[in-house]
Every structure is written in C-alpha cells, then in structure tokens.
Amino acid sequence: MTRRSPLRTLFYRAFYGLPFPLRRRLVRLFVPKYVVGSVTLVRDAEATGAGRLLLLRQPPARRGWGLPAGLLERREPPIVGAARELAEETGIRLAPDRLRPAVPNAVVHAQGWVDMVFETEVPASTTELVVDGAEVQEAAWHPIDDLPHLTTATARLLGHYGIGPLAGRSDA
C-alpha cells in the first residue's frame, strides 16, 4: 500500500507541469553543486617493495606535496582531463587509455568538490619529468612507505587507497 502526502503530491504535480528549462533551473538553484577534478596516481613501474609515487610540490611549497591533478574543462571526460593535467604538470604524455579508474574512482569531499581518480605506471628511470616552475615547482618520485609532508587534501585522498599517514582511517 502506498501512502502519499497530499501536499507532496500537489508539489510534484505542479513541478512536473512546469516547462523543462524552468524545472532544470529550479533544480540547479536548490541542489548542491560540486566542482569536479581529475587526479592521477602515478606509480614507478620499476619500483620494488611498496613502490614509489610521483608527487608534485606546488606553490606555496610550505603546504606540502600533492598529486598531478586539476579541474575538468567544461564537458571534458574525466579520464581525458586526467591525461591533460598529467601532461601539463609533469610533462608525462599518455593516451587516456593508458590510465585506469582507481577504486574508488570518485572521491566526494565535504568541501564541495569531487575527485575522479585514475592510476597508471611509468618507468621512472626513462621518464623525463618537466615542470614549468610556476604552477609546479618540483616533481619527484617518493617511496610509498616514506612519503614527504603531504598537503591535507592529498593525505586525505591517498588515505582512501590505503596510502600515507591517513591510510585505514575512516575520516580520510
């Protein structure tokens, strides 16, 4: 048996009676909005043990090290954005099909953004890292079991993948 509130029924009838563009505008006005970005976890394909991860130092450097990441352009598929940001920030140019979705692929942050996370491996010994000095000051490989000081956002994100100081914490 379905029990419907008369007020709720009236609201939905009125709402669905509106023209679609107006309904969409109303939904966008009242529904939370998120900023979407892409992040790439780049591992050293040649590393042994726990492995090594590519990290970036961006201004201001005192905040710590982060991952290759950036906001998506309008209508840009997340995997394409991840490949673009990786090339822009590190000089590593990979076709999007060389990236694979991390698990979980989307990490929703309480501050109102969503990171679409991808993974790849490249051989560190033959991969030239190129940074512009403005957006990225330094790119370097770091042992996963001995990471440098990370930005808060990076530490939280890596915690979802069992990496870094927040690994295994439910509040990561």
N, C-alpha and C positions, 0 to 999 in steps of 0.2 A: 504494500500500500504506500503510495506517495502522498506526503503531506506537504502542501505548498503554502507559503505565506502569501496572503492576498497582496500585500504591499510589494513583496519581491516580484510576484507575477506581474503586477502593474508596471514596475520599474523596467523589467526586461522587455515587456511588450512595447513600451514607449521607446526604449533604447534601440531595439531592433527595427523599429519603424522609422528611425532616422536614416538619412542618406549615408552610404558607406563612408565618404570622406569625412563627414562630421563625426561619425562613430569612431573612426580611426584617430581623429584629432582629440576627442574626449579621452580615449584610452591612453594616448601618449601624454596627456596632461596629468592623469591620475595614477599611472602605473610607473613603478620605479624604472629609472633609466640606468644603463650601465655603459661604461667605456670599455671597449674590447681591444685587447692587445695580443700579440704573439710572443712567445718565449721559446728559446731553443736551448736544450741541454746538449752540449757538445762534449762528447767523451773522446779521449785519446784511444784510438783503435789499437795502439801498440802497447798500452799500459798493462801491467800485471797487477795482481792483488786487487785492492779496492778500486783501482783505476785513477784516472785524472780527469778533471773537468775544466773546461775553458771558462775563465771568468774575466770580467772587464772592470776596470777602475774608471769611473766617470766623475766629472766634477759635480759637487765638491768631493774631493777624494777622501775627506775625513769620514764620510758616511760609510765607506766600506766597498767591497767588491760586489758586482752584480752579474747577471747573465745577459747574453745578447737578446734584446727584446725591444719592442716598440709598439706604438699604436697602429691599428689597421687603417688603411686608407678606405674611403667610402666604397662599399661593395667589393672590397678585396677579400678573396678567400683567405682564411687564417693561415693555411699552410703556405700560400704564396707570400703573405706578409712576413711570416717567419723566415723564409728563404731570403726575402728582400732585406729585412733588418740584419740578418746574419752577414750578408754581403756588405751592407753599408757600414756596420760597426766593426767587422773583423777582417774584411777582405776575402772571407771564405765564400766562394760562389758555388752553390749546389743547386741542382734542379729540385723543385719541390718534391718530386717523387723519391728523393734521397732522404727525406725527413719522414718520420713515422709518428703518429699520435702517441703521446705518453699516456700512461694510465695512472690517474685520471687525466683525461685530455683537457678538461676545463676546470679551472680553479676560480671559484667566485669569492671575491674579497669583500669583507663587510664595508669597506670604504667606497664601494660603488663601481668597482671595475672587475672585469673577467679576463683571466689569462688563458689563452689557448696554448697548450704546451706541447712541444714536439721534441723528438730526440734524434740524434744522429751520431755517427762516429767518423772521425777522420784521423789519419796518421799524423801525430804531432811533429815527427821528425821531418816530414816533407811538406807540411802545410805552413805556408808563409802567412803570418798574421800582419795585417796592415790596418793601422788606426790613424784617424785624422788629427789627433791631438787636441781637438776642440770638444767634440761630443764624447769621444772616448780617449782617455789619456794613456791607457795601457791595457794590453790583452796578454794573459799569461795562463799557462797550464798549472793547475794545483792538484796535489794528491787529495782524493776524496776523504781520506781519513785524517787529513791535516789541513783543513781549509783556513784561509786567512779570515780576518774580520769581514763579515758579510753585511750588506745593507739589511735592515729589518725585513723589508719585503722579500728579498732573496732568501733569507734564512727561513721565513715562513713558507715560501713556495717550495724550497728544497725539502722541508720537513714533510710535505705531502708524499715525497718519493723516498723517504727513509734516508735522507742525506743531510748532513750538517748538524748543528747544535740543537735543532728542534725536532730531529728525527724521532718518530714514535710518540710525540706529544699530541694530544687531541686538540690543542688550541693553535696548532700551526696554521 
